[in-house]
Structure formats: C-alpha cells, structure tokens
C-alpha cells in the first residue's frame, strides 16, 4: 500500500494529491468500496479506532464515542465520490460508518 501525505492549506487539499486519490478509484464500480478505500488511505487506525463520524449517542450496549477529529479528510472523500459516482454525502457516510461500528473495533 502506498502512503500519501495530506497537504492542507486553509482546508483545501492540493490538486495533485486529490488527483492521486481519484486515480485510486478510477476503475471502481461500487461507490461503497471506493469510499472505504479512500477512508483507509487517508486515516490511520489510531485516528478512527473508538470514534464515530459525528460523536454518536450512547445506548444500552455502547458508551458514547468521540467524533473523528479531522473532518477535512472526510470532505475530500465526499467530493471525490460525488464527482465520480454522483452519490449523496449521506450514502457515503453510511458506508464509512460500517468501518467505524463498535463491533469492528474488537
């Protein structure tokens, strides 16, 4: 797996970096798989383990988890997936949430 370095200036990703990410998903047909791949490329396990997308509410089974801190990377994912697949942000969030489920953290 190649490593990318995120260069953010005023919450903008460099065009070169974004085009590298777009190249990773150019041949993918499923937006869910593409979103998960981009998420794994942009976030380390330490950045997302034990967290949720928006700081989910606790329930009887799980305690409240803090939100992911760097949401800029999420917006990069949303933009790339929307451009390639025309998919709404909500649908992308649902796919990424599958990676963040507490049951997956074990």
N, C-alpha and C positions, 0 to 999 in steps of 0.2 A: 504494500500500500504506500502511495506517495504521501508526503506531508506537505501541507500548504501553510503559508504564513499569511494571516489575515492582516491587511494593511488598511486600517480605518482612519480616515481623517474627517472629522465632523460627521460621523455616522455614514460615511459613503465608502463603499468598497471600490478599490481600484478596478478599472475596466478590465485590465489584464487578468486580475485574479478572478473576477466574475466570469470571464470567458473561459478560464481554465475549468471552473466548476461546471459551466454549461457543456463543455466538451465531455465531461464525465457522464452526463446523462443524455447525450445527443441521440444515442441509439436505443434508449429505453422506451418501452411502450406503456409501462404502468407508472402512473404518477406517484403511487404509494411507495413503490420500490425506489423510485428516483428521490423522493423526499427523504426516505430513511437513509439512503446512501449519502446524500448531501449532509444530513444531520450528523452522521458518523464521521464524515470527513472534517466537519467544522468544530465539533465538540469532542473533548476528551471525556473519558468515563467519569473522571473526578468532577467535571463541570456539570454533569447531569444526574449522576447517581444520587438517589434520595430526594430528587427535586421533581417539580411538576412544571407544566408550561406557564401556569398563572398563579401558582400558590394555592392549590386545591384545598377545599374544606375537609376537615376531618370527618370520619364516620365511625361507626361502632368497631370496625375492623382495623382501620388505619388512623394514625395521627396525621395532623396537618403537615404537609411538606412545603418547604420554601420554593419560590419560583426560580426558574433559571435566571441567572444574573445578567448574562449578555444577550439581550434580545435582538441586538443588531444582526447577529448571525441568523436568527430566525427569519428576519425580514428579507435577508438575502435569499434564503431558501424559498420563501413565499414568492418573491419576484421571479426567480428562475423557473419555478414550477408553473406559475401563472403564464409566463411568456411561452413556455414550451407546450403545455397541455391545456391552457385556458381554464385551469381549475381554481375554484374559490379558496381563499385562505382558510376558511372553516374546514373544508375537506382535508387540506394538508395538515392542519392541526390535529385532526382525528387520527391520521396515520402516524404522526410523530408521537402522539400520546401513547400509542401501543408500545413504543420503546420505553416509555417512562413509567409504565404500570409498576406498582409496588411489588407485584409477584415476580417481575423480571429482575428486580434488584437482588434477589437471593442467590 
